[in-house]
Structures are given as C-alpha cells and as structure tokens.
C-alpha cells in the first residue's frame, strides 16, 4: 500500500465550492495539496482534534475564511467538506 496521501471535495466540488470566488477555490486547493505533502502530520494542521481523524479547521487568507476537513490516517485522504468565505 502506498503512503501517498490524496485530497478531494466531499461530496463533490460543486456542493462544497458553489458560489465562492475563484481565488478562494484556488487557495483551498493549494492548501489541500500542501496537506497531502504533510501526510500523517495533516491531522495536526489547523484547529481541532489532533488524533483520530476528527474534523479540522484551517484558515485561509489570514482568517477571512476557512475550510474544514477530516484527515483519517487509515484512509490517507483529506476530505474538504466545507469552505466558509467571510471575505
């Protein structure tokens, strides 16, 4: 089994990013890629429970928004479940 991590929108990109500015979507996707590079340490990024794959929150654009994701180690995947843009 590979140790490579992946990321995806859950349930899909249309549901999670609908109505968001393209700059916000681009930043979320950039950060999601960085989280995959962190691998197991992605569960410690942002705020939230550091163990057990619980829901994490990571700020974007200096706190003008955030996205939420679980990072369960057993799946080796980041699931972006919500993006909030305060702008």
C-alpha positions in Angstrom: 0.0 0.0 0.0 1.3 3.4 -0.9 1.9 6.1 1.7 0.9 8.8 -0.7 -2.0 11.0 0.5 -4.7 12.4 -1.7 -7.4 15.0 -1.3 -11.0 15.5 -2.6 -14.1 17.5 -2.1 -16.8 15.6 -0.2 -19.4 15.1 -1.5 -18.1 16.9 -4.6 -16.6 20.2 -5.7 -20.0 21.7 -6.9 -21.5 21.2 -3.5 -18.6 22.5 -1.4 -17.4 25.4 -3.6 -20.7 26.7 -5.1 -20.7 30.5 -5.3 -17.2 31.0 -4.0 -14.7 33.3 -5.8 -12.2 31.5 -7.9 -9.4 32.9 -5.8 -10.8 31.2 -2.7 -11.2 27.9 -4.5 -7.6 28.2 -5.8 -6.3 28.8 -2.3 -8.2 26.0 -0.8 -6.9 23.6 -3.5 -3.3 24.9 -3.0 -3.5 24.3 0.7 -5.1 20.9 0.2 -2.1 19.9 -1.9 0.2 21.0 0.9 -1.8 18.9 3.4 -1.2 15.8 1.2 2.5 16.5 1.3 2.3 16.6 5.2 0.7 13.2 5.1 0.2 12.0 8.7 1.0 15.4 10.0 -2.0 16.9 8.2 -4.1 15.8 11.2 -2.1 18.4 13.3 -2.6 21.3 11.0 -5.2 24.0 11.7 -7.5 23.7 14.7 -9.4 20.7 16.1 -8.7 17.2 17.5 -5.2 16.2 16.5 -5.8 12.5 16.7 -8.4 10.1 15.4 -9.2 11.8 12.1 -11.6 14.3 13.6 -12.8 17.4 11.8 -10.0 20.1 11.4 -10.4 23.8 10.5 -7.7 25.6 8.5 -7.8 29.4 8.0 -7.4 30.9 4.5 -6.3 34.4 3.6 -5.4 35.5 7.1 -8.6 34.4 8.7 -11.0 35.9 6.1 -12.3 32.4 5.6 -11.6 28.7 6.5 -12.2 25.2 5.3 -13.0 22.1 7.2 -11.6 18.6 6.7 -11.1 15.3 8.4 -7.7 13.6 7.8 -8.2 10.0 8.9 -4.8 8.3 8.8 -6.2 4.9 7.8 -7.6 6.4 4.5 -4.6 8.7 3.8 -7.0 11.2 2.4 -8.0 14.8 3.0 -11.8 15.4 2.5 -12.7 19.1 2.1 -16.2 19.1 3.5 -16.9 22.8 3.9 -15.5 26.1 2.8 -16.6 29.4 4.5 -15.7 32.7 3.0 -16.2 35.8 5.1 -14.3 38.0 2.7 
